[in-house]
């Protein structure tokens, strides 16, 4: 029989015997203390419906066999991208699964191949104590020996608790598979599917393939007449580029966890049930799966729609409950709590396979005087405006978090001093300028918490109303790490204001330094991960002297590199163009450049470059010709010279924002970067508002103009009404 014919017969033979293509190696059990194959994972799919093996190829991702998740592997290996249909538990780094080494995680996302029996499986949290296995870069060769590890059946055990290993010889390989034969009676068995086939050279392990099918000679429950130890493995040595593109991408907003990007668009001034300015958030599910309106009159959303609530004035996204479905964080700062007007509150609304609010747990509510943690012992007061700003994400350790600004909170007799609430796990803690180590001091009208920003490494909280000396509203901010200190609060690292020698400019009344903030993770050359951050700080009230003339409220932005050690260095200063530079635009009085900011690292796993570190600056009061307050957006790289890497965006200029500049449209008040687009909201018109999703090339210096996706009331299933549609988008 030819080798090609044998490969075909291996697949057909397995299926004819009723063997699902999932298999435990009949080899040697691994000692408890042996970590040689610690990268191997055991997968339990459903309530022990299936067992498979896998291999850690990134701290958050496994490679395994797609057949483990296929509905009927005998008929098709097709697997839907997104959250697995059945809960899947992965145990990594344990030679004995009853031990405590390594980690136990849940698989929350699948990214399948269509050309072979391979799927990437994302874990709910990183594995930090097991080294991932690198992929090989050359094909398996005939006669080559590969080592295999798996948790499947053995000769004598139906459900073994220990990892087993064995050696296989490569018989032949084609473009996507290889035929192998177990040596010394070793065979892959049920439960081994997806386990690693490894090339060992000079003590270095490289992943060549994952187990796919086997004749299973000698495996528990297999007829003794079956003597063939051969099998088929799915090659992965040519998949490094594909793997890197998937594991290195930013997570998308995916409320129904189907691996298709969704979008949440706030309209906080919308009327609900006759209540003006009650507010809604509109959801557009990707892939043509419809739209939804989220408001406080829904029985699963806390509160009730009332006039002036401004539900959705601030929003952000995070998979807070780590189930693979994006959750929506919503601030409602003008909500009355009891008799306290504009006390405000915030909610986390949970995604699920059927969309937001369709899962078993629908929402978690946060308000002062309720729940647990610091909020339970705090009291709602008029004008607190809890939820005025929100930021959410996942820390470098993998823990989801959210930050809620409460800028109107009175502290120690100082009205509107402000605070911020840090949510993690099932609890919360507040921080403010009276907390240990937080720079500045509690003073009336500081507005600490007016702005918040966060990435995987750091949290920044702005107090744009802070007086610096005698200069009212000069502004400052505080930066924290996610590491909790002895008080259970994020650890304060440093404060920034423009009277510091390490910050350019000088503190002046009305600068509002910290009025806008953005953080993006940064991986310097030589670092293994993006363990630093670039912080951008907007001062829209900054006056600039241009050609000897003072231009009031022109505005500027300053950026800082925050090292892993917690120290900082100013890296750049940005403003619209002048006659003395090559930056686009023209700096003018009243522009308020830097009123809003958004930043992103488009390749957070790679060493950061000018191409991957992006900043967008809102200039909402920019006059376009004689059109007052038409607004604009200017983009830059966070690295390198501003003028070389900037792009000026205005309505109708050919970059993808349609229409023409309009009076009081304030373009630039609503901007947000995803990993692939810049969302530009136009809540002040034209018409009932819009959000335009501009591809990265459209907002990159010298980039080609690609097609723009626009979301408007009355189109794509959205209702035709809008009051501030596009106020925020995520």
Rosetta blueprint (number, residue, H / E / L):
1 X L
2 X L
3 X H
4 X H
5 X H
6 X H
7 X H
8 X H
9 X H
10 X H
11 X H
12 X H
13 X H
14 X H
15 X H
16 X H
17 X L
18 X L
19 X L
20 X L
21 X L
22 X L
23 X L
24 X L
25 X L
26 X L
27 X L
28 X E
29 X E
30 X L
31 X L
32 X L
33 X L
34 X L
35 X L
36 X L
37 X L
38 X L
39 X L
40 X E
41 X E
42 X E
43 X E
44 X E
45 X E
46 X L
47 X L
48 X L
49 X L
50 X E
51 X E
52 X E
53 X E
54 X E
55 X E
56 X E
57 X E
58 X E
59 X L
60 X L
61 X E
62 X E
63 X E
64 X E
65 X L
66 X H
67 X H
68 X H
69 X L
70 X L
71 X L
72 X L
73 X L
74 X L
75 X L
76 X L
77 X L
78 X L
79 X L
80 X L
81 X L
82 X E
83 X L
84 X L
85 X L
86 X L
87 X L
88 X E
89 X E
90 X E
91 X E
92 X E
93 X L
94 X L
95 X L
96 X E
97 X L
98 X L
99 X L
100 X L
101 X L
102 X L
103 X E
104 X E
105 X E
106 X E
107 X E
108 X E
109 X E
110 X E
111 X E
112 X E
113 X L
114 X L
115 X L
116 X L
117 X L
118 X L
119 X E
120 X E
121 X E
122 X E
123 X E
124 X L
125 X L
126 X L
127 X L
128 X L
129 X L
130 X L
131 X L
132 X L
133 X L
134 X L
135 X E
136 X L
137 X L
138 X L
139 X L
140 X L
141 X L
142 X L
143 X L
144 X L
145 X E
146 X E
147 X E
148 X E
149 X E
150 X E
151 X L
152 X L
153 X L
154 X L
155 X L
156 X L
157 X L
158 X L
159 X L
160 X L
161 X L
162 X E
163 X L
164 X E
165 X E
166 X E
167 X E
168 X E
169 X E
170 X E
171 X E
172 X E
173 X E
174 X L
175 X L
176 X L
177 X E
178 X E
179 X E
180 X E
181 X E
182 X E
183 X L
184 X L
185 X L
186 X L
187 X L
188 X L
189 X L
190 X L
191 X L
192 X L
193 X L
194 X L
195 X L
196 X E
197 X E
198 X E
199 X E
200 X E
201 X E
202 X L
203 X L
204 X E
205 X E
206 X E
207 X E
208 X E
209 X E
210 X E
211 X E
212 X E
213 X E
214 X E
215 X L
216 X L
217 X L
218 X L
219 X L
220 X L
221 X L
222 X L
223 X L
224 X L
225 X L
226 X L
227 X L
228 X L
229 X L
230 X E
231 X E
232 X E
233 X E
234 X E
235 X E
236 X L
237 X L
238 X L
239 X L
240 X H
241 X H
242 X H
243 X H
244 X H
245 X H
246 X H
247 X H
248 X L
249 X L
250 X L
251 X L
252 X L
253 X L
254 X L
255 X L
256 X L
257 X L
258 X L
259 X L
260 X L
261 X L
262 X L
263 X E
264 X E
265 X E
266 X E
267 X E
268 X L
269 X L
270 X L
271 X L
272 X E
273 X L
274 X L
275 X E
276 X L
277 X L
278 X L
279 X L
280 X E
281 X E
282 X E
283 X E
284 X E
285 X L
286 X L
287 X L
288 X L
289 X L
290 X L
291 X E
292 X E
293 X E
294 X E
295 X L
296 X L
297 X L
298 X L
299 X L
300 X L
301 X L
302 X L
303 X L
304 X L
305 X L
306 X L
307 X L
308 X L
309 X L
310 X L
311 X L
312 X L
313 X L
314 X E
315 X E
316 X E
317 X E
318 X E
319 X L
320 X L
321 X L
322 X L
323 X L
324 X L
325 X L
326 X L
327 X E
328 X E
329 X E
330 X E
331 X E
332 X E
333 X L
334 X L
335 X L
336 X L
337 X E
338 X L
339 X L
340 X E
341 X L
342 X L
343 X L
344 X E
345 X E
346 X E
347 X E
348 X E
349 X E
350 X L
351 X L
352 X L
353 X L
354 X L
355 X L
356 X L
357 X L
358 X L
359 X L
360 X L
361 X L
362 X L
363 X E
364 X E
365 X E
366 X E
367 X L
368 X L
369 X L
370 X L
371 X L
372 X L
373 X H
374 X H
375 X H
376 X H
377 X L
378 X L
379 X L
380 X L
381 X L
382 X L
383 X L
384 X L
385 X L
386 X E
387 X E
388 X E
389 X E
390 X E
391 X E
392 X E
393 X E
394 X E
395 X L
396 X L
397 X L
398 X L
399 X L
400 X E
401 X E
402 X E
403 X E
404 X E
405 X E
406 X E
407 X L
408 X L
409 X L
410 X L
411 X E
412 X L
413 X L
414 X E
415 X L
416 X L
417 X L
418 X E
419 X E
420 X E
421 X E
422 X E
423 X E
424 X E
425 X L
426 X L
427 X E
428 X E
429 X E
430 X E
431 X E
432 X L
433 X L
434 X L
435 X L
436 X L
437 X L
438 X L
439 X L
440 X L
441 X L
442 X L
443 X L
444 X L
445 X L
446 X L
447 X L
448 X E
449 X L
450 X L
451 X E
452 X E
453 X E
454 X E
455 X L
456 X L
457 X L
458 X E
459 X E
460 X E
461 X E
462 X E
463 X E
464 X L
465 X L
466 X L
467 X L
468 X E
469 X L
470 X L
471 X E
472 X L
473 X L
474 X L
475 X L
476 X E
477 X E
478 X E
479 X E
480 X E
481 X E
482 X E
483 X E
484 X E
485 X L
486 X L
487 X L
488 X L
489 X L
490 X E
491 X E
492 X E
493 X E
494 X E
495 X E
496 X E
497 X L
498 X L
499 X L
500 X L
501 X L
502 X L
503 X L
504 X L
505 X L
506 X L
507 X L
508 X L
509 X L
510 X L
511 X L
512 X L
513 X L
514 X L
515 X L
516 X E
517 X E
518 X E
519 X E
520 X E
521 X E
522 X E
523 X L
524 X L
525 X L
526 X L
527 X L
528 X L
529 X L
530 X L
531 X L
532 X E
533 X E
534 X E
535 X E
536 X E
537 X E
538 X E
539 X E
540 X L
541 X L
542 X L
543 X L
544 X E
545 X E
546 X E
547 X L
548 X L
549 X E
550 X E
551 X E
552 X L
553 X L
554 X L
555 X L
556 X E
557 X E
558 X E
559 X E
560 X E
561 X E
562 X E
563 X L
564 X L
565 X L
566 X L
567 X L
568 X E
569 X E
570 X E
571 X E
572 X E
573 X E
574 X E
575 X L
576 X L
577 X L
578 X L
579 X L
580 X L
581 X L
582 X L
583 X L
584 X L
585 X L
586 X L
587 X L
588 X L
589 X L
590 X L
591 X L
592 X L
593 X L
594 X L
595 X L
596 X E
597 X E
598 X E
599 X E
600 X E
601 X E
602 X L
603 X L
604 X L
605 X L
606 X L
607 X L
608 X L
609 X L
610 X L
611 X L
612 X L
613 X E
614 X E
615 X E
616 X E
617 X E
618 X E
619 X E
620 X L
621 X L
622 X L
623 X L
624 X E
625 X L
626 X L
627 X E
628 X L
629 X L
630 X L
631 X E
632 X E
633 X E
634 X E
635 X E
636 X E
637 X E
638 X L
639 X L
640 X L
641 X L
642 X L
643 X H
644 X H
645 X H
646 X L
647 X E
648 X E
649 X E
650 X L
651 X L
652 X L
653 X L
654 X L
655 X L
656 X L
657 X L
658 X L
659 X L
660 X L
661 X L
662 X L
663 X L
664 X L
665 X L
666 X L
667 X E
668 X L
669 X L
670 X E
671 X E
672 X E
673 X E
674 X L
675 X L
676 X L
677 X E
678 X E
679 X E
680 X E
681 X E
682 X L
683 X L
684 X L
685 X L
686 X L
687 X L
688 X L
689 X E
690 X E
691 X E
692 X E
693 X E
694 X E
695 X E
696 X H
697 X H
698 X H
699 X H
700 X L
701 X L
702 X L
703 X L
704 X L
705 X L
706 X L
707 X L
708 X L
709 X E
710 X E
711 X E
712 X E
713 X L
714 X L
715 X L
716 X L
717 X L
718 X L
719 X L
720 X L
721 X L
722 X L
723 X L
724 X L
725 X E
726 X L
727 X L
728 X E
729 X E
730 X L
